[in-house]
Amino acid sequence: MLQSAPDSVVSKVADIVETTSIKAGETLFEKGESGTAMYIIIEGRVRVHDSDLTLCCLESGNVFGEMAALAEDEVRSASITAEEDTTLLRLERESLFDLLSREPAVARAIIYTLCQREKNIIDDVTRRSHKVRSLENELEIGRKIQAGFLPDSLPRVAEWEVAPYFRAAREVAGDFYDSFLIPSDGRIALVVGDVCGKGVGAALFMTLFRSLIRATLLSGDLVSWAAGSEQRSGDSPEREVLDSRALLHSAASLTNNYIARNHSKASMFASIFLALLDPDTGSLIYINCGHEAPAIFNDEDITRRLEPTGPVVGMFPGATYGVEQTALCPGDSLIVFTDGVTEAVNSQSEQFSEQRLLNLLDRKDESAAHLVARVIAELSSFTSGVDQFDDITLMVVRNIHKGL
Amino acid sequence: MSSTLGISVSEENGVSVLRLNGSLDANTQNNLEEKADEVIQAGASNMVLDLDEVTYMGSAGLRALHIIAGKFGGADQSERFAHLKLLNPSAEVRRVLKTLGFDNYIDVFDNLDDAINSF
């Protein structure tokens, strides 16, 4: 700092400083403390930090603490901890101001140092801003590509309503839903999944879980498309039920074994509810892989919960999954949800809870889309003022056949 | 929303016992993994996680269990979870273990002696 100052000035500075030393690991001051001294490092090395985040390291000849010393009501803007045993010159505010008023050369030297520092900060902020923008662009690309892993449109089937809702907590998400017709089977696939964790890691695995399940459920069709034939098999209805069960089971176990064997180091798993709905009969066969139990309900009551039939997918190779069967009768609805709904918290840290969700369900004559909108409105008002913590996914499927 | 997890380590009859206190979630998952890693690096071959004072455990916590179990090595699942046992989870933590299907893979005990003698 005083490189350009004449020796006479340096000796005047030497008169008003005191030497102090700190041991390696010792913290000289913490961010937020008030302080009136600035320091010049004679020997050693200190770390400038904000808790765990290191901002920079300073060495012999460097100055710190000048902001609190020069600006009268300043508090320390960062913490200083010695990286090795360090010897410092300490200059109190009063002595410093006294010196500045007597020695313009010292004032110029300090202004020069501050300007250099400001220039470095501006350069650094500019560089970081460019980097942040480039990362934001990357995330936006990721978000768009991931959105392509959710269905563009849902199958439209007469006398059925399918209404999904999906909102990511961050740019990219670990939750997903899917619904599509399986031409060779004539059934509608319904899938809701929640990959553990959030953000980019969960999002990468979401694309894998979703694709493996979709590919397995459509495997018969994909193979026949490849062979140029889209004929449906003419087997008997009983034979079809067996095939659908086997198909559903293979989707769960193939996905599970694939991820558990090929990605075991990542320890990533997903809770997934997957089902095949026969739109003609309302028959629903399903596997619940460690997912919050979906509910079937009508105008009056919740009539059935679809409890887990096996563990989460991707964690335990060779896991077995039970295939269960139930039905959605005319007037029945199915709601599948992720824990982003039930564990959403309000400003008092209370959870929305499964009970609150279930209490919203049994309304007369409400469309699936209306129900989803009403649940989301309740959830939004409950969590008002709190940042969304987890991805939120809902799917409601409603049988609107007129009763028999 | 910042949660905390306290971890104290002791050794009982050659088994490392980690007593957890607080919330085992996405914020604290790394603390547990790092502490377990330290204990395993120092030579622990069997570990009990005492969950008596765990107020919350979500999917991130279960992921941590899988990761810790993996640190003991072992080719298949039964080997993987042979060296890690749980003690005294709350009813809600038990419900999470059951919902996600971990209850078939990891042993849960009500008292420390049973947990230690199970290795």
Interface residues (C-beta under 8 A of the other chain):
Chain A: D194 C196 G197 K198 S264 K265 S267 M268 F269 S271 C289 G290 H291 E292 A293 P308 G310 P311 V312 M315 F316 P317 G318 A319 D339 E343 V345 S349 F389
Chain B: M1 A26 G58 S59 A60 L62 R63 H66 I67 G70 D76 Q77 K98 T99 L100 G101 F102 N104 Y105
